[in-house]
Amino acid sequence: MITTIKDQNYKICTRCVMDTSDEDITFDRQGHCYLCTKLLAEKERAGYRKGVSEQLLESILTNIKAKGKNGKYDCVIGVSGGGDSSYAVHLACSFGLRPLLVHMDNGWNTEIANRNIQHLVETYNLDLETFTLDWEEFKEIQIAFLRSSSVDFEMPTDLAIPYCLYKTAAEHNIKYIISGGNMAGESLLPVTWGYHSRGDMKYYRHIVKNYSRKKIKKIPAVGMFEEFYYKLIKNIRTIYLLNYVDYNKDKAKAFLIENCKWEDYGGKHHESQITAFWHSYIMPTKYNMDYRRATLSSQICSNQIDRESALAILRTPSCDLESGKKMEKQIAEKLGITHEELESYLKLQPRTFKDFPNNKQSIDLLFQTYRRIFKNKRL
């Protein structure tokens, strides 16, 4: 059962659907939250603008092709089997790029995700490199995050993915990584709901060191400082291709289904069993964080859904109790722990990155510096 705190202090944005379940939320005099206000300002700077974006895209494509003209591939694309990365592959190929696909297998792929990746390879006749993480070590890290009670359970995955992408790009002397990330459906997210994407190695290493019971030697991770090395020293750029087109997630899915044998897997990032479990069940029930609020708010700001429709969706549970308990048993079995042990971790006091040693101030400063350096470039 999803719990939503509603008391005399409860407030919801009058423009999107973010509310006081984000502990850091603030509102202006119109009742607009800081998250959608920031996103709309960013969209003005770097979102899709008819006529302008097409010209920028043409220049970017020219650069990618020029820098990759002597190689077999001119870009790397990370694929998960999800809709955004799959559509990014389609666009790259339709624009005449020669991508090398990279997949990071952390052991939690759904069969649908695996089929979607294979169909992409076959449809566009592409090469695929797969990095398979050491399962014994990776599950120990995930259990460590459960023991810590941090909401950032996805951090081990999100630090391993860029390692695979940058390593592949560097080995093949490829200067561009194409990402399926986009403003249309996933750019609005409270930092406490998704700090794992910031690449804070101090935070990550603290949890691994203090909550794991085995020595971790094989699981790769790229933090923010390593990422800046690849960006500034190795000169590898990440291009968010979907931001340069009039991207509509529903239309993209329809295209993939019709042309690439693509199968829909349900919710946002539910191509992964563990992500579906965490986003749809654990985050709402334990942390009072309904991930759909962030996704729907992004879509409202992109005019892909109206606010009333989003509110109607939020009135339904993202996962019912019976399905959640069933998933708990399946997750516990795969992790090699008892259901009772998993439940004991899920009952611990909820925590965010704020409750652990972290490098947020240094990372924020790095972000600001990087943005100043490239303020006139859309990367």
C-alpha positions as CSV (number, residue, x, y, z in Angstrom):
1,M,0.0,0.0,0.0
2,I,1.4,3.4,-1.0
3,T,1.6,5.8,1.9
4,T,1.3,9.5,1.3
5,I,1.7,12.0,4.1
6,K,-1.0,14.6,4.0
7,D,-1.3,17.0,7.0
8,Q,-1.7,20.6,7.6
9,N,1.7,21.2,6.1
10,Y,1.0,19.3,2.9
11,K,1.4,21.2,-0.3
12,I,1.5,20.3,-4.0
13,C,2.8,22.3,-6.9
14,T,0.1,24.1,-8.9
15,R,1.8,23.5,-12.2
16,C,3.3,20.0,-11.9
17,V,2.5,17.2,-9.4
18,M,5.6,17.4,-7.2
19,D,4.7,17.9,-3.5
20,T,6.1,18.0,0.0
21,S,7.1,14.3,-0.2
22,D,10.3,16.1,-1.6
23,E,11.7,17.3,1.7
24,D,13.6,20.1,0.0
25,I,10.7,21.5,-2.0
26,T,10.0,25.2,-2.1
27,F,7.3,27.1,-3.9
28,D,7.1,30.6,-5.4
29,R,4.1,33.0,-4.9
30,Q,2.2,31.3,-7.8
31,G,2.6,27.9,-6.0
32,H,5.1,26.7,-8.6
33,C,7.8,24.4,-7.2
34,Y,11.5,25.0,-7.7
35,L,11.8,21.7,-9.6
36,C,9.5,22.6,-12.5
37,T,10.6,26.2,-12.5
38,K,14.2,25.1,-12.9
39,L,13.3,22.5,-15.6
40,L,11.4,25.0,-17.7
41,A,14.3,27.4,-17.6
42,E,16.7,24.7,-18.6
43,K,14.4,23.7,-21.5
44,E,14.6,27.2,-22.8
45,R,18.3,26.9,-22.9
46,A,18.9,23.4,-23.9
47,G,15.6,21.8,-24.8
48,Y,14.1,21.2,-28.2
49,R,13.4,24.4,-30.1
50,K,11.9,24.0,-33.6
51,G,14.3,25.2,-36.2
52,V,17.1,25.9,-33.8
53,S,17.6,22.4,-32.6
54,E,17.7,21.0,-36.1
55,Q,20.6,23.3,-36.9
56,L,22.4,22.4,-33.8
57,L,21.9,18.7,-34.4
58,E,23.2,19.0,-37.9
59,S,26.4,20.5,-36.6
60,I,26.8,17.8,-33.9
61,L,26.2,15.0,-36.4
62,T,28.9,16.5,-38.7
63,N,31.4,16.6,-35.8
64,I,30.6,13.0,-34.7
65,K,31.1,11.7,-38.3
66,A,34.3,13.7,-38.8
67,K,35.9,12.6,-35.6
68,G,35.0,9.0,-36.2
69,K,35.7,8.8,-39.9
70,N,38.8,6.6,-39.5
71,G,37.2,4.1,-37.2
72,K,34.7,1.3,-37.5
73,Y,32.3,3.2,-35.1
74,D,31.8,6.9,-34.5
75,C,29.8,6.7,-31.3
76,V,28.9,4.5,-28.4
77,I,25.3,4.0,-27.2
78,G,24.4,2.4,-23.9
79,V,21.3,0.2,-24.2
80,S,19.1,-1.3,-21.6
81,G,16.2,-2.6,-23.6
82,G,14.2,0.5,-22.5
83,G,12.4,2.8,-24.8
84,D,14.6,5.9,-24.5
85,S,17.9,4.2,-25.3
86,S,16.3,2.1,-28.0
87,Y,14.8,5.1,-29.7
88,A,18.2,6.9,-29.5
89,V,19.7,3.9,-31.4
90,H,17.0,4.3,-34.1
91,L,17.7,8.0,-34.4
92,A,21.5,7.5,-34.5
93,C,21.2,5.0,-37.3
94,S,18.6,7.1,-39.2
95,F,21.1,10.1,-39.1
96,G,23.8,8.0,-40.6
97,L,25.9,7.3,-37.5
98,R,27.8,4.1,-36.9
99,P,27.2,3.2,-33.3
100,L,28.7,0.5,-31.1
101,L,26.1,-0.7,-28.6
102,V,27.1,-1.3,-25.0
103,H,25.1,-3.1,-22.4
104,M,25.9,-3.5,-18.7
105,D,24.4,-6.7,-17.3
106,N,24.0,-6.5,-13.5
107,G,22.0,-9.7,-13.3
108,W,18.6,-8.1,-13.1
109,N,17.5,-7.9,-16.8
110,T,14.0,-9.0,-17.6
111,E,13.6,-11.3,-20.6
112,I,11.7,-8.5,-22.4
113,A,14.8,-6.3,-22.0
114,N,17.1,-8.9,-23.4
115,R,14.8,-9.5,-26.4
116,N,14.5,-5.7,-27.0
117,I,18.3,-5.4,-27.2
118,Q,18.7,-8.4,-29.5
119,H,16.0,-7.0,-31.8
120,L,17.8,-3.7,-32.0
121,V,21.0,-5.4,-33.0
122,E,19.2,-7.4,-35.7
123,T,17.1,-4.6,-37.0
124,Y,20.0,-2.2,-37.5
125,N,22.8,-4.8,-38.0
126,L,24.9,-3.4,-35.1
127,D,27.7,-4.7,-32.9
128,L,27.1,-5.1,-29.2
129,E,29.5,-5.3,-26.3
130,T,28.1,-6.7,-23.1
131,F,29.8,-6.2,-19.7
132,T,28.6,-8.8,-17.2
133,L,29.2,-7.8,-13.6
134,D,30.5,-10.4,-11.1
135,W,27.2,-11.5,-9.5
136,E,28.6,-12.5,-6.1
137,E,30.2,-9.2,-5.6
138,F,27.4,-7.1,-7.0
139,K,24.7,-8.7,-4.9
140,E,26.9,-8.2,-1.8
141,I,27.0,-4.4,-2.7
142,Q,23.3,-4.3,-3.1
143,I,22.8,-6.1,0.2
144,A,25.1,-3.5,1.7
145,F,22.9,-0.7,0.5
146,L,19.9,-2.5,1.9
147,R,21.7,-2.7,5.3
148,S,22.5,1.0,5.2
149,S,18.8,1.8,4.5
150,S,19.8,4.3,1.9
151,V,17.3,5.2,-0.7
152,D,20.1,5.2,-3.3
153,F,19.9,1.5,-3.9
154,E,20.5,2.0,-7.6
155,M,23.8,3.7,-7.0
156,P,26.0,0.6,-7.7
157,T,24.4,0.2,-11.1
158,D,24.5,3.8,-12.0
159,L,28.3,4.0,-11.2
160,A,29.0,0.8,-13.2
161,I,27.2,2.0,-16.4
162,P,29.5,5.0,-17.2
163,Y,32.5,2.9,-16.5
164,C,31.4,0.5,-19.3
165,L,30.6,3.4,-21.7
166,Y,33.8,5.4,-21.1
167,K,36.0,2.3,-21.1
168,T,34.6,1.2,-24.5
169,A,34.8,4.6,-26.0
170,A,38.4,5.1,-24.9
171,E,39.5,1.6,-26.1
172,H,38.0,2.3,-29.6
173,N,39.1,6.0,-29.6
174,I,35.5,7.1,-29.9
175,K,34.9,10.6,-28.9
176,Y,31.1,10.6,-28.5
177,I,28.6,8.7,-26.3
178,I,25.0,8.9,-27.3
179,S,22.6,8.9,-24.3
180,G,18.9,8.2,-24.2
181,G,18.5,10.6,-21.3
182,N,16.1,13.4,-22.1
183,M,14.2,16.4,-20.8
184,A,10.9,15.2,-22.0
185,G,10.4,12.4,-19.5
186,E,13.1,12.2,-16.8
187,S,14.9,15.5,-16.2
188,L,12.9,16.5,-13.0
189,L,14.0,14.6,-10.0
190,P,14.6,15.7,-6.3
191,V,18.2,15.2,-5.3
192,T,17.2,13.1,-2.3
193,W,15.3,10.8,-4.6
194,G,18.1,10.2,-7.0
195,Y,21.4,11.3,-5.6
196,H,23.0,8.1,-6.8
197,S,23.3,9.6,-10.2
198,R,25.7,12.2,-9.0
199,G,28.7,9.8,-8.8
200,D,29.7,10.6,-5.2
201,M,32.4,8.0,-4.6
202,K,32.9,9.1,-0.9
203,Y,29.3,8.2,-0.2
204,Y,29.4,5.0,-2.3
205,R,32.7,3.8,-0.7
206,H,31.5,4.5,2.8
207,I,28.5,2.2,2.3
208,V,30.4,-0.5,0.6
209,K,33.2,-0.4,3.3
210,N,30.9,-0.2,6.3
211,Y,27.9,-2.4,5.3
212,S,29.3,-5.1,3.1
213,R,30.7,-8.3,4.6
214,K,33.0,-9.3,1.7
215,K,36.0,-7.7,0.1
216,I,34.8,-6.0,-3.2
217,K,37.5,-6.1,-5.9
218,K,35.8,-6.7,-9.3
219,I,32.8,-4.3,-9.5
220,P,33.7,-1.2,-11.6
221,A,32.6,2.3,-10.7
222,V,33.1,5.8,-12.3
223,G,32.4,8.7,-9.9
224,M,32.1,12.3,-10.8
225,F,35.8,13.0,-10.6
226,E,36.6,10.1,-13.0
227,E,33.9,11.3,-15.3
228,F,35.4,14.7,-15.5
229,Y,38.7,13.1,-16.4
230,Y,37.1,11.4,-19.4
231,K,35.3,14.6,-20.4
232,L,38.1,17.1,-20.0
233,I,41.3,15.0,-20.5
234,K,40.1,12.2,-22.9
235,N,37.7,14.7,-24.6
236,I,34.8,12.2,-24.7
237,R,31.5,14.0,-25.0
238,T,28.0,12.8,-24.1
239,I,25.2,13.8,-26.5
240,Y,21.6,13.7,-25.4
241,L,20.2,13.1,-28.8
242,L,16.6,13.0,-27.9
243,N,16.8,16.6,-26.7
244,Y,17.4,17.7,-30.3
245,V,14.2,16.3,-31.7
246,D,10.5,16.7,-30.8
247,Y,10.6,13.6,-28.7
248,N,7.4,12.0,-27.5
249,K,7.8,8.9,-25.5
250,D,4.4,7.3,-26.5
251,K,5.1,7.9,-30.2
252,A,8.6,6.5,-29.9
253,K,7.3,3.4,-28.2
254,A,4.7,2.9,-31.0
255,F,7.4,3.2,-33.6
256,L,9.7,0.7,-31.9
257,I,6.9,-1.8,-31.5
258,E,6.0,-1.5,-35.1
259,N,9.5,-1.5,-36.6
260,C,11.9,-3.1,-34.1
261,K,9.8,-5.9,-32.5
262,W,10.1,-3.9,-29.3
263,E,8.0,-5.0,-26.3
264,D,6.7,-2.6,-23.6
265,Y,7.7,-3.6,-20.1
266,G,5.5,-1.3,-18.1
267,G,6.8,1.5,-15.9
268,K,9.8,3.8,-16.1
269,H,13.0,1.8,-16.0
270,H,11.0,-1.4,-15.4
271,E,13.2,-3.2,-18.0
272,S,15.1,-4.1,-14.8
273,Q,13.5,-6.4,-12.2
274,I,15.2,-4.7,-9.3
275,T,14.5,-1.2,-10.5
276,A,10.8,-2.1,-11.0
277,F,10.8,-3.4,-7.4
278,W,12.5,-0.4,-6.0
279,H,10.7,2.4,-7.9
280,S,7.2,1.0,-7.8
281,Y,7.1,-0.6,-4.4
282,I,9.9,0.3,-2.0
283,M,10.4,4.0,-2.7
284,P,6.6,4.8,-2.2
285,T,6.1,2.5,0.8
286,K,9.3,3.0,2.8
287,Y,10.5,6.4,1.7
288,N,7.2,8.1,0.7
289,M,8.8,8.9,-2.7
290,D,6.5,8.0,-5.6
291,Y,8.9,8.1,-8.5
292,R,5.9,8.6,-10.9
293,R,5.6,12.1,-9.6
294,A,8.9,13.1,-11.0
295,T,8.3,11.4,-14.3
296,L,4.8,12.8,-14.7
297,S,6.0,16.3,-13.7
298,S,8.7,16.1,-16.5
299,Q,6.0,15.1,-19.0
300,I,3.7,18.0,-17.8
301,C,6.6,20.4,-18.4
302,S,7.0,18.9,-21.9
303,N,3.3,19.1,-22.7
304,Q,3.0,15.4,-23.1
305,I,0.4,15.0,-20.4
306,D,-1.9,17.4,-18.6
307,R,-1.9,17.8,-14.9
308,E,-5.3,16.4,-14.2
309,S,-4.4,13.2,-16.0
310,A,-1.2,13.0,-14.0
311,L,-3.1,13.4,-10.8
312,A,-5.5,10.6,-11.8
313,I,-2.6,8.3,-12.4
314,L,-1.2,9.1,-8.9
315,R,-4.5,8.2,-7.3
316,T,-3.8,4.6,-8.3
317,P,-1.1,2.6,-6.5
318,S,2.1,2.0,-8.5
319,C,2.2,-1.4,-7.0
320,D,-0.4,-3.2,-4.9
321,L,0.6,-4.9,-1.6
322,E,0.1,-8.5,-2.9
323,S,2.4,-7.9,-5.9
324,G,4.9,-6.1,-3.7
325,K,5.2,-9.0,-1.3
326,K,5.5,-11.4,-4.1
327,M,8.4,-9.3,-5.5
328,E,10.0,-9.2,-2.1
329,K,10.2,-13.0,-2.0
330,Q,11.6,-13.2,-5.5
331,I,14.2,-10.5,-4.8
332,A,15.3,-12.1,-1.5
333,E,15.7,-15.5,-3.2
334,K,17.9,-14.0,-6.0
335,L,20.0,-12.1,-3.5
336,G,20.5,-15.3,-1.5
337,I,18.9,-14.0,1.7
338,T,15.8,-15.0,3.5
339,H,12.6,-13.0,3.0
340,E,12.7,-12.2,6.8
341,E,16.1,-10.8,6.4
342,L,15.1,-8.6,3.5
343,E,12.0,-7.4,5.4
344,S,14.2,-6.5,8.4
345,Y,16.3,-4.2,6.2
346,L,13.2,-2.7,4.7
347,K,11.9,-1.8,8.2
348,L,15.0,0.2,9.1
349,Q,14.7,4.0,9.4
350,P,14.7,5.5,5.9
351,R,17.9,7.4,5.1
352,T,19.2,9.5,2.2
353,F,22.7,10.7,1.2
354,K,22.4,13.4,3.8
355,D,22.8,10.8,6.5
356,F,26.2,9.6,5.2
357,P,29.6,11.2,4.5
358,N,29.4,12.7,1.0
359,N,31.1,15.1,-1.4
360,K,28.1,17.0,-2.5
361,Q,29.6,20.5,-2.1
362,S,32.7,19.5,-4.2
363,I,30.5,17.9,-6.9
364,D,28.2,20.9,-7.0
365,L,31.3,23.1,-7.5
366,L,32.6,20.9,-10.3
367,F,29.2,21.0,-12.0
368,Q,29.1,24.8,-11.8
369,T,32.7,25.1,-13.2
370,Y,32.0,22.7,-16.0
371,R,28.8,24.5,-17.0
372,R,30.7,27.8,-17.1
373,I,33.3,26.3,-19.3
374,F,30.8,24.9,-21.7
375,K,28.0,27.5,-21.2
376,N,27.6,28.1,-24.9
377,K,27.7,24.5,-25.9
378,R,25.0,21.9,-25.8
379,L,26.7,18.6,-25.0
